[in-house]
Amino acid sequence: MEKPRQGFAGLWNISFGFFGIQIGFALQNANMSRVFQSLGSNIDDLSALWIAAPLTGLLVQPVIGHLSDRTWLGRLGRRRPYFLLGAIFAAIALIAMPGSDALLMAALLLWMLDASLNISMEPFRAFVGDMLRKDQHVAGYAVQTAFIGAGAVVGSLFPYLLDHLGVANVAPAGRVPDTVRYSFWAGGVALLAAVLWTVLTTREYAPAQMRAFAGGDEAIVAPDLAGRSILPCFAWMGAGAVVALMVDHMAMQKEVYLLGALLAGYGLASLAAILLARAGRADSMLAHIVGDVAGMPPIMRRLAVIQFFSWSALFIMWIHTTPVVAQYMFGSADPASAAYQAGGNWVGVLFSVYNGVAAVAALTLLPWVSRRLGQARTHALCLMAGAAGFGSFLLLRDPHWLLLSEVGIGIAWASILAMPYAMLASSLPAAKIGVYMGLFNIFVVVPQLLVATAMGSIMKAFFPGDPIWTMAFAAATLMVAALASLRIRA
């Protein structure tokens, strides 16, 4: 039994909610460094303040994926309850964020915002696999990428457009400019409205229908952990302890402790899962998630390496583009200055360009090139275009020329959002597509945590006060990802 083929309206409705979610992400990515610095943060502390975003994704997405695979709330369905819940809390966080008058409050709201966006976002990835036939997966993720790009354009341009409409773009020290305040408020409303559109215009297939589409009863089987050795668990915990000792002995930034805690935490979680399985509780959520990490399909392991290096570059960009552009292209590193705030607005324009390019490339360039070169080679080519875009930041000083840099970055962004998921989706069991999509996000989040914890130490040690070199790191990691892509046969 085959799923019905979706027309353009169906593809639109399935992914339109992602348009609103990406407005939220775009406002966060383009403006949070600006918000933090406006509230008094030093540039070297930005990575630490951004830790909340990837950490919440690491914790939330596998859990939400596991739960959504097992949820059925009648007419509301399997994935849509999570779309709606996340959108409501994300809208609240966006509306409250500009009223922050202290760094701690802003950091807590960033945590709430990112957790809520992740609650909504993760099931959207699985939703495409649920609703579409395998021969429509590429089209489904391409349309989703187009909405991601379009939403990011809108979110990124809000402050720039408001500035040109006469809204105040400079605020006293310790306050956020009105352009940013109004942008966050409008973004909260737009996010909730877009997600409601998908919730109200789609109807999910019932569990019995999904089993029929899969060719029979595809029950969720508990992984076999009871016979697994516990020695690797202690190795992970030991690795975490070593990292913690290195922080003290090598005078690294304190945020690196988080990396050690994550390594030790995974070892502890694995140990707990094995002990639960041995006690006859192999069907627990922890046992399922830990077992599914070990049971990832081979192509997912290969794609994980590519994702790791790709998202390292992206997180460097989101954290450091504003300070780089303001200091080197607009001549000011002082967040209270008009030049710095003008640089912040221009970063919104730059981000809108790369997202706009991604929206167009996802629907035109990627399908055309992939039919000729294959998905993996297409992905490698697009990542090299992104590396060239990041590398050009070291050479250019006219902010307008950076628009050309963003074209290369936008092509890479389109491919990062579409190609790995298209290559992966057809190889996943239907009964576990939610949890595997959530686990795939680990390889999006871990590099962000490494950037957030280690980049500050690297910059302080080798390039103090010279953030332009973060763009060289971004270019190098995309080149590594491109080379890794050539190892995949797809």
C-alpha positions in Angstrom: 0.0 0.0 0.0 1.4 3.4 -1.0 0.8 6.8 0.5 -1.2 9.2 -1.7 1.0 11.5 -3.8 0.9 15.1 -2.4 0.4 18.0 -4.8 1.9 21.5 -4.3 -0.8 22.5 -1.9 -0.1 19.5 0.3 3.7 20.1 0.2 3.0 23.7 1.1 0.7 22.9 4.1 3.1 20.2 5.5 6.0 22.6 5.8 4.5 26.1 6.1 4.9 26.1 9.9 8.6 25.9 9.4 8.4 29.4 7.8 7.3 30.8 11.2 9.8 28.6 13.2 12.6 30.0 11.0 11.5 33.6 11.6 12.2 32.8 15.3 15.6 31.2 14.6 16.6 34.1 12.3 15.8 36.7 14.9 17.7 34.7 17.4 20.8 34.1 15.2 21.1 37.6 13.8 20.4 39.5 17.0 21.2 37.6 20.2 24.9 38.6 20.1 23.7 42.2 19.6 21.3 41.8 22.5 23.9 40.4 24.8 26.5 43.0 24.0 23.9 45.8 24.4 23.2 44.4 27.9 26.9 44.6 28.7 28.5 41.3 27.6 32.2 41.3 26.4 32.9 39.8 23.0 34.9 37.0 24.5 31.9 35.9 26.6 29.5 35.6 23.7 30.2 31.9 23.0 29.4 31.1 26.7 26.1 32.9 26.6 25.2 31.1 23.4 25.7 27.7 25.0 22.0 27.5 25.9 21.0 27.1 22.3 22.8 23.9 21.3 22.5 22.4 24.7 18.8 22.6 24.7 18.7 21.1 21.2 20.9 18.2 22.3 18.6 17.4 25.2 15.3 18.1 23.7 15.3 16.7 20.2 15.9 13.0 20.9 13.4 13.1 23.7 10.7 14.8 21.5 11.5 12.4 18.6 11.0 9.4 20.9 7.8 10.8 22.4 6.3 11.8 19.1 6.9 8.4 17.6 4.6 7.1 20.3 2.0 9.9 20.5 -1.5 9.8 19.1 -4.0 12.4 20.3 -6.9 11.7 18.0 -7.6 14.5 15.5 -4.5 16.4 16.7 -2.3 13.5 15.6 1.2 12.5 16.3 3.6 15.4 15.4 1.2 18.4 15.5 0.8 18.5 19.3 4.5 19.3 19.5 4.4 21.8 16.7 1.7 23.7 18.7 3.2 23.4 22.2 6.6 24.6 21.0 5.2 27.5 19.0 3.2 28.9 22.0 6.2 28.9 24.3 8.6 30.2 21.6 6.2 33.1 20.9 6.1 34.0 24.6 9.9 34.0 24.7 10.2 36.2 21.7 7.8 38.7 23.1 9.5 38.8 26.5 13.1 38.8 25.2 13.4 42.6 24.3 12.2 43.6 27.8 15.3 42.0 29.4 17.3 44.4 31.5 20.0 41.9 32.6 22.2 39.4 30.9 20.9 36.5 33.1 17.3 37.2 32.1 18.3 37.4 28.4 20.3 34.1 28.7 17.3 32.3 30.4 14.9 33.5 27.7 17.3 32.4 25.0 17.2 28.9 26.7 13.4 29.0 26.7 13.3 30.2 23.1 15.7 27.6 21.8 14.0 24.7 23.7 10.6 25.7 22.4 11.8 26.1 18.8 13.4 22.7 19.0 10.2 21.2 20.3 8.4 22.5 17.2 11.2 21.9 14.7 12.2 18.3 15.4 8.8 16.7 14.5 8.6 18.8 11.3 11.6 16.8 10.0 9.8 13.5 10.8 6.5 14.9 9.5 7.9 15.0 5.9 8.8 11.3 6.2 5.4 10.5 7.7 3.3 12.3 5.1 5.2 11.7 1.8 6.1 8.8 -0.4 9.8 8.0 -0.7 10.0 9.4 -4.2 8.8 12.7 -2.9 11.3 13.1 0.0 13.7 15.3 -2.0 10.8 17.5 -3.0 9.4 17.6 0.5 12.7 18.6 2.1 13.3 21.1 -0.8 10.0 22.9 -0.1 10.8 22.8 3.7 14.2 24.4 2.9 12.6 27.0 0.8 10.3 27.9 3.7 13.3 28.0 6.1 15.0 30.4 3.7 12.0 32.6 3.3 11.3 32.7 7.0 14.9 33.6 7.7 14.8 36.4 5.2 11.8 37.9 6.9 13.3 37.5 10.4 16.7 38.8 9.4 15.3 41.9 7.7 13.0 43.1 10.4 15.4 45.4 12.2 16.9 46.8 9.0 13.5 47.7 7.6 12.2 49.2 10.8 15.4 51.4 10.9 14.6 52.7 7.4 11.0 53.4 8.5 12.3 55.7 11.2 12.2 53.4 14.3 15.0 54.1 16.8 18.1 51.9 16.1 20.2 53.1 19.0 19.4 52.8 22.7 21.1 53.9 26.0 23.6 51.5 27.4 22.0 48.5 29.0 18.9 48.6 26.7 17.9 47.0 23.5 17.1 49.2 20.5 13.5 49.6 19.4 14.2 48.1 16.0 15.1 44.8 17.8 12.2 45.0 20.3 9.5 45.5 17.7 11.1 42.8 15.5 10.9 40.2 18.2 7.3 41.1 19.0 6.2 40.8 15.3 8.2 37.5 15.0 6.4 35.9 17.9 3.0 36.6 16.3 4.2 35.4 12.8 5.7 32.2 14.3 2.5 31.2 16.1 0.3 32.0 13.0 2.4 30.0 10.6 2.5 26.9 12.9 -1.3 27.1 13.4 -1.7 27.1 9.6 0.1 23.7 9.4 -1.8 22.3 12.4 -5.2 23.3 10.9 -4.6 22.4 7.3 -3.0 18.9 7.6 -4.3 15.6 8.8 -1.9 12.9 9.9 -2.1 9.2 9.0 -3.4 7.1 11.9 -1.0 4.4 13.3 -2.9 1.6 11.5 -2.5 3.5 8.2 1.2 4.0 8.9 1.7 0.3 9.5 -0.1 -0.5 6.3 2.1 1.9 4.3 5.1 0.1 5.9 3.9 -3.2 4.6 2.6 -4.7 7.9 3.1 -4.4 11.6 6.3 -2.4 12.2 6.3 -2.4 16.0 8.9 -0.4 18.0 11.2 -3.1 19.4 13.3 -2.3 22.5 17.1 -2.4 21.8 19.1 -5.3 23.3 21.2 -3.6 25.9 21.3 -6.3 28.7 24.2 -8.1 27.2 26.3 -5.0 26.5 29.5 -4.4 28.5 29.6 -1.5 30.9 33.3 -0.8 30.4 32.8 1.7 27.6 30.5 3.7 29.9 33.4 4.2 32.3 35.6 5.2 29.4 33.2 8.0 28.5 33.1 9.1 32.1 36.9 9.0 32.3 37.1 11.1 29.2 34.9 13.7 30.8 37.1 13.8 33.9 40.2 14.3 31.7 38.6 17.3 29.9 37.8 18.8 33.3 41.4 18.3 34.5 42.7 19.9 31.3 40.6 23.1 32.0 42.5 23.6 35.2 46.0 22.6 34.0 45.8 24.5 30.7 44.0 27.6 32.0 41.1 27.1 29.5 37.9 29.0 29.8 35.5 27.6 32.3 32.8 26.9 29.7 34.9 23.9 28.6 33.8 22.1 31.8 30.4 21.7 30.0 32.1 19.5 27.3 33.6 17.3 30.0 30.2 17.1 31.7 28.5 16.0 28.5 31.1 13.2 27.9 30.6 12.0 31.5 26.9 12.4 31.2 26.7 10.2 28.1 28.7 7.5 29.9 26.4 7.8 32.9 23.3 7.6 30.8 24.6 4.5 28.9 25.4 2.8 32.3 21.9 3.6 33.6 20.3 2.3 30.4 22.3 -1.0 30.5 21.4 -1.5 34.2 17.7 -0.8 33.4 17.8 -3.4 30.6 19.3 -6.0 32.9 16.6 -5.2 35.5 13.9 -6.0 32.9 13.1 -2.4 32.0 14.5 -2.4 28.5 11.5 -0.6 27.2 12.3 2.7 29.1 12.8 5.9 27.1 16.5 6.1 28.2 17.2 2.5 27.1 15.5 3.1 23.7 17.5 6.3 23.0 20.8 4.9 24.1 20.2 1.7 22.1 19.2 3.7 19.0 22.4 5.7 19.2 24.4 2.4 18.9 22.0 1.1 16.2 22.1 4.0 13.8 22.0 3.0 10.1 25.4 3.0 8.4 24.6 6.0 6.1 23.5 8.0 9.2 27.0 7.5 10.7 28.7 8.7 7.5 26.3 11.7 7.3 27.0 12.5 10.9 30.7 13.4 10.1 29.5 15.8 7.4 27.0 17.4 9.7 29.5 17.8 12.5 31.9 19.9 10.4 29.1 21.8 8.5 27.4 23.0 11.6 30.6 24.0 13.3 31.0 26.6 10.5 27.4 27.7 10.8 27.6 28.3 14.6 30.8 30.3 14.2 28.9 32.4 11.7 25.9 33.0 13.9 28.0 34.0 16.9 30.7 36.1 15.3 29.4 37.7 12.1 28.0 40.8 14.0 31.2 41.6 15.8 33.3 40.9 12.7 31.2 43.1 10.4 30.8 45.9 13.0 34.6 46.0 13.8 36.1 45.5 10.3 33.5 46.9 7.9 31.8 49.6 10.0 34.8 50.6 12.2 33.4 50.1 15.7 33.5 47.4 18.3 31.5 49.5 20.8 27.9 48.2 21.1 26.7 51.6 22.3 27.9 53.3 19.1 25.7 54.1 16.0 28.3 52.4 13.8 28.1 49.2 15.7 24.3 49.1 15.5 24.4 49.9 11.8 26.7 47.0 11.4 24.3 44.8 13.3 21.5 45.9 10.9 23.7 45.1 7.9 24.3 41.6 9.3 20.5 41.2 9.2 20.7 42.0 5.5 23.5 39.6 4.9 21.7 36.8 6.7 18.6 37.6 4.7 20.6 37.3 1.5 22.1 33.8 2.3 18.7 32.6 3.4 17.0 34.0 0.3 19.6 32.4 -1.9 19.0 29.1 0.0 15.3 29.3 -0.7 15.8 29.7 -4.4 18.7 27.2 -4.7 16.7 24.5 -2.8 13.9 24.6 -5.5 16.1 25.1 -8.6 19.8 24.5 -8.3 19.9 21.5 -6.0 17.4 19.3 -8.0 19.1 20.2 -11.3 22.7 19.5 -10.1 21.8 16.4 -8.1 20.2 14.8 -11.1 23.6 15.2 -12.9 26.1 14.7 -10.2 24.3 12.7 -7.5 23.3 13.9 -4.1 26.6 13.4 -2.4 28.7 15.2 -5.0 26.2 18.0 -5.2 26.5 18.4 -1.4 30.3 18.5 -1.6 30.2 21.2 -4.4 27.7 23.3 -2.4 29.8 23.1 0.8 32.9 24.3 -1.2 30.9 27.3 -2.3 30.2 28.1 1.3 33.9 27.7 2.3 34.7 30.3 -0.4 32.1 32.6 1.0 33.5 32.5 4.5 37.1 32.8 3.3 36.3 36.0 1.4 35.5 37.8 4.8 39.3 37.9 5.3 39.8 39.8 2.1 36.9 42.2 1.9 36.4 45.4 3.8 33.5 47.0 1.8 30.3 45.6 3.5 28.4 45.7 0.2 30.8 43.1 -1.4 29.9 40.7 1.4 26.6 40.3 -0.4 28.5 38.2 -2.9 30.0 36.1 0.0 26.6 35.4 1.2 25.6 33.8 -2.2 28.2 31.0 -1.6 27.1 30.6 2.0 23.4 30.5 0.9 24.1 27.7 -1.6 25.8 25.7 1.2 23.0 26.4 3.6 20.4 25.1 1.1 22.3 21.9 0.7 22.9 21.4 4.4 19.2 21.7 5.1 18.0 19.4 2.3 20.6 16.9 1.0 21.6 15.1 4.3 17.9 14.7 5.2 16.9 13.5 1.7 19.8 10.9 1.7 18.8 9.8 5.2 15.0 9.7 5.2 14.5 6.8 2.9 16.9 4.5 5.0 15.0 5.0 8.3 12.4 2.6 9.7 9.0 4.4 9.7 8.3 3.4 13.3 11.4 5.2 14.5 11.8 8.1 12.1 11.1 10.7 14.8 13.8 9.4 17.3 16.3 9.0 14.5 15.8 12.5 13.2 16.2 13.7 16.8 19.4 11.7 17.2 20.7 13.0 13.9 20.4 16.4 15.5 23.2 15.3 18.0 25.6 15.8 15.1 24.2 19.3 14.6 24.4 20.2 18.2 27.7 18.7 19.4 29.8 20.9 17.1 27.9 23.9 18.2 28.7 23.1 21.8 32.4 22.6 20.9 32.4 26.1 19.3 30.5 27.6 22.2 32.9 26.1 24.7 36.3 26.1 22.9 36.2 29.0 20.5 36.5 31.6 23.2 39.6 29.9 24.6 41.1 29.6 21.1 40.5 33.3 20.3 41.8 34.5 23.6 45.0 32.4 23.2 45.8 33.1 19.5 43.7 36.0 18.2 42.8 38.3 21.1 40.6 41.2 19.9 40.8 40.0 16.3 37.5 38.0 15.6 38.0 38.0 11.8 39.9 34.8 12.1 36.8 32.9 13.2 35.7 33.1 9.5 38.9 31.2 8.5 37.9 28.5 11.0 34.4 28.4 9.4 35.9 28.0 5.9 38.2 25.2 6.9 35.5 23.2 8.6 33.3 23.4 5.5 36.1 22.2 3.3 36.5 19.1 5.6 32.8 18.5 5.4 33.0 18.7 1.6 35.7 16.1 1.5 33.7 13.8 3.8 30.7 14.1 1.4 32.7 12.5 -1.4 32.9 9.2 0.7 29.1 8.7 0.4 27.6 6.9 -2.6 24.3 8.7 -3.2 
